């Protein structure tokens, strides 16, 4: 399958910045860099295999086409929607967060 362009929403960029800041402050440069590398690897995978992500929260929240994919070695999930020409990353959230509330709030913005 051909790789699709990946576009990140502003909220996803904000989520990523917060996660990196947290890892820099709490665990250091090496862990923050590892997080970023695993995030990039997950995004590359999603761009090649967009249907691989789970639709659990999409079904639960009745948001058609919403999928999520885990970031290896880190407790974060990438939430995305496959569009005709691209993959749109909506959020990157810690798995212990109240995900339904975070995603639902995003739908009203």
C-alpha positions as CSV (number, residue, x, y, z in Angstrom):
1,X,0.0,0.0,0.0
2,X,1.2,3.5,-0.8
3,X,2.1,5.8,2.1
4,X,-0.3,8.6,2.8
5,X,0.5,12.1,3.8
6,X,0.1,12.7,7.6
7,X,-1.3,16.0,8.8
8,X,-1.3,16.9,12.5
9,X,-4.0,19.1,14.1
10,X,-2.8,21.9,16.3
11,X,-4.2,19.9,19.4
12,X,-2.0,16.9,18.5
13,X,1.1,19.2,18.2
14,X,0.2,20.6,21.7
15,X,-0.2,17.1,23.1
16,X,3.2,16.1,21.7
17,X,4.9,19.2,23.1
18,X,3.5,18.5,26.5
19,X,4.7,14.9,26.5
20,X,8.2,15.8,25.3
21,X,8.4,18.5,28.0
22,X,7.3,16.0,30.6
23,X,9.9,13.5,29.6
24,X,12.6,16.2,29.4
25,X,11.8,17.4,32.9
26,X,11.2,14.0,34.6
27,X,13.4,11.5,32.7
28,X,15.9,13.5,30.6
29,X,16.9,14.0,27.0
30,X,17.5,10.3,26.2
31,X,13.9,9.3,27.2
32,X,12.4,12.3,25.5
33,X,14.3,11.5,22.3
34,X,13.2,7.8,22.5
35,X,9.6,9.0,22.9
36,X,9.9,11.2,19.8
37,X,11.5,8.3,17.8
38,X,8.8,5.9,18.8
39,X,6.1,8.5,17.9
40,X,7.7,9.0,14.4
41,X,7.8,5.3,13.9
42,X,4.2,4.9,14.8
43,X,3.2,7.7,12.5
44,X,5.1,6.1,9.6
45,X,3.3,2.8,10.3
46,X,-0.1,4.5,10.4
47,X,0.7,6.3,7.1
48,X,1.3,2.9,5.4
49,X,-1.4,0.9,7.2
50,X,-4.2,3.3,8.3
51,X,-6.7,0.6,8.8
52,X,-4.6,-1.1,11.4
53,X,-5.7,1.1,14.3
54,X,-8.4,0.1,16.7
55,X,-11.8,1.7,16.3
56,X,-12.7,1.2,20.0
57,X,-13.1,4.9,20.9
58,X,-14.7,5.7,17.5
59,X,-17.5,3.2,18.3
60,X,-17.8,4.3,21.9
61,X,-18.0,8.0,21.0
62,X,-19.9,7.5,17.7
63,X,-17.2,9.3,15.8
64,X,-17.0,7.5,12.5
65,X,-13.5,6.6,11.2
66,X,-11.7,7.6,14.5
67,X,-8.9,5.1,15.1
68,X,-6.1,4.9,17.6
69,X,-2.6,3.4,17.6
70,X,-0.3,2.9,20.5
71,X,3.2,4.3,20.8
72,X,5.6,1.5,21.6
73,X,7.3,1.6,25.0
74,X,5.2,4.6,26.0
75,X,1.7,4.9,27.5
76,X,0.4,7.2,24.7
77,X,-2.2,6.7,22.0
78,X,-2.3,8.4,18.6
79,X,-5.9,9.3,17.6
80,X,-6.4,9.7,13.9
81,X,-8.9,9.7,11.0
82,X,-8.1,8.5,7.5
83,X,-9.2,11.0,4.9
84,X,-9.2,10.4,1.1
85,X,-5.8,12.0,0.6
86,X,-4.2,12.0,4.0
87,X,-4.2,10.8,7.6
88,X,-5.3,13.4,10.1
89,X,-3.8,13.1,13.6
90,X,-6.3,14.6,16.0
91,X,-4.7,14.0,19.4
92,X,-1.8,12.2,21.1
93,X,-3.0,11.3,24.6
94,X,-1.7,9.5,27.6
95,X,-3.6,6.2,27.9
96,X,-4.5,6.9,31.6
97,X,-6.2,10.1,30.7
98,X,-10.0,10.4,30.4
99,X,-10.0,9.8,26.7
100,X,-13.7,10.0,26.0
101,X,-13.9,13.4,27.6
102,X,-10.8,14.7,25.8
103,X,-12.0,13.5,22.4
104,X,-15.6,14.7,23.0
105,X,-14.4,18.2,24.0
106,X,-12.4,18.3,20.8
107,X,-15.5,17.6,18.7
108,X,-17.2,20.8,20.0
109,X,-14.2,23.1,19.2
